[in-house]
Amino acid sequence: MLTEVDYLQANEKLVRLTAKAAEKISQLIDRENSGNYLRIRITGGGCNGLSYKMKFVEVGKAGDLFVESQGSGVLVDSKTALYLRGTTLDYSDQLVAGGFKFSNPNAKASCSCGESFNL
């Protein structure tokens, strides 16, 4: 479990999960058994210069921001938080164009797959 020294409390103004995204995250946590928290990072790369990375972790790193949204715990490092503010993470189980989708109000453009963007 995370302790207060491991993270800084943030709210859904940073990142918000839809009910469908939270449900899928819960299913994946149960299936993968590799951590109880979703860690979101933004790194260089992808079609438009920046891309989203997600993985499950057991604990956060010092200085991480912690958001509880729809009952799921999300960890974000302080650099990623600058680009993520106001983002909604949704999930679609559609056969075509399904999966996790980020809706980031800070992005000036994004690729058609929704996995990379630029500012």
C-alpha positions as CSV (number, residue, x, y, z in Angstrom):
1,M,0.0,0.0,0.0
2,L,1.1,3.6,-0.6
3,T,1.8,5.8,2.3
4,E,1.6,9.6,2.5
5,V,5.3,10.0,2.1
6,D,5.2,8.1,-1.2
7,Y,2.9,10.5,-3.0
8,L,1.2,13.8,-3.1
9,Q,-2.6,13.8,-3.2
10,A,-4.2,15.2,-6.4
11,N,-7.7,15.2,-7.7
12,E,-9.6,14.5,-10.9
13,K,-8.7,17.9,-12.3
14,L,-5.4,16.2,-13.1
15,V,-6.8,13.0,-14.6
16,R,-10.2,11.4,-14.5
17,L,-11.2,7.9,-15.4
18,T,-14.6,7.0,-16.9
19,A,-16.6,4.2,-15.4
20,K,-15.6,1.9,-18.3
21,A,-11.9,2.7,-18.0
22,A,-12.0,2.0,-14.2
23,E,-13.9,-1.2,-14.8
24,K,-11.3,-2.4,-17.3
25,I,-8.4,-1.3,-15.1
26,S,-9.9,-3.3,-12.2
27,Q,-10.2,-6.4,-14.5
28,L,-6.6,-6.0,-15.7
29,I,-5.2,-5.6,-12.1
30,D,-7.0,-8.8,-11.1
31,R,-5.7,-10.6,-14.2
32,E,-2.2,-9.3,-14.4
33,N,-1.5,-9.4,-10.6
34,S,1.5,-7.0,-11.1
35,G,0.3,-4.0,-9.1
36,N,-2.7,-2.3,-7.6
37,Y,-2.1,1.2,-9.1
38,L,-2.1,2.4,-12.7
39,R,0.9,4.5,-13.5
40,I,0.6,6.9,-16.4
41,R,3.6,8.6,-18.0
42,I,4.2,10.7,-21.0
43,T,7.4,10.1,-22.9
44,G,9.0,11.3,-26.1
45,G,8.1,9.3,-29.1
46,G,5.1,8.3,-31.2
47,C,3.8,9.9,-34.4
48,N,3.4,13.3,-32.9
49,G,6.3,13.6,-30.5
50,L,4.8,12.6,-27.2
51,S,3.2,9.3,-26.2
52,Y,1.3,7.8,-23.3
53,K,2.7,4.9,-21.3
54,M,0.7,2.9,-18.8
55,K,1.7,0.1,-16.4
56,F,0.6,-1.4,-13.1
57,V,2.8,-0.8,-10.1
58,E,2.7,-1.9,-6.4
59,V,4.0,1.4,-5.0
60,G,4.6,5.0,-6.2
61,K,7.9,6.9,-6.3
62,A,8.7,9.8,-4.1
63,G,7.0,13.0,-5.4
64,D,4.3,11.1,-7.4
65,L,0.9,12.5,-7.5
66,F,-1.9,10.1,-6.5
67,V,-5.5,10.4,-7.9
68,E,-8.4,8.3,-6.9
69,S,-10.9,8.2,-9.7
70,Q,-13.9,5.9,-10.0
71,G,-12.4,3.8,-7.2
72,S,-9.1,3.2,-9.0
73,G,-5.7,4.6,-7.9
74,V,-3.7,6.4,-10.6
75,L,-0.1,7.5,-10.1
76,V,1.5,10.3,-12.2
77,D,5.0,11.8,-11.9
78,S,5.3,15.6,-11.6
79,K,6.7,16.1,-15.1
80,T,3.8,14.1,-16.7
81,A,1.3,16.0,-14.6
82,L,2.2,19.2,-16.5
83,Y,1.0,17.7,-19.8
84,L,-1.8,15.6,-18.4
85,R,-3.9,18.2,-16.5
86,G,-7.6,17.9,-17.4
87,T,-7.2,14.6,-19.2
88,T,-10.0,11.9,-19.3
89,L,-9.1,8.3,-19.8
90,D,-11.8,6.2,-21.4
91,Y,-12.1,2.6,-22.5
92,S,-13.9,1.1,-25.5
93,D,-14.3,-2.6,-26.2
94,Q,-15.1,-2.0,-29.8
95,L,-13.4,-4.4,-32.2
96,V,-12.1,-1.5,-34.4
97,A,-10.5,1.5,-32.6
98,G,-11.1,0.0,-29.2
99,G,-8.9,0.1,-26.1
100,F,-7.9,3.0,-23.8
101,K,-8.3,6.5,-25.2
102,F,-6.9,9.7,-23.7
103,S,-8.9,12.9,-24.2
104,N,-6.3,15.5,-23.4
105,P,-7.3,19.2,-23.6
106,N,-3.7,20.3,-23.7
107,A,-2.9,18.4,-27.0
108,K,-2.8,20.6,-30.1
109,A,-2.8,17.5,-32.3
110,S,-2.9,13.7,-31.9
111,C,-2.5,10.8,-34.2
112,S,-5.5,8.7,-35.3
113,C,-4.6,5.9,-32.9
114,G,-4.8,8.3,-30.0
115,E,-1.6,7.1,-28.5
116,S,0.6,10.1,-29.3
117,F,0.1,13.8,-29.4
118,N,1.9,17.2,-29.5
119,L,1.6,20.4,-27.6
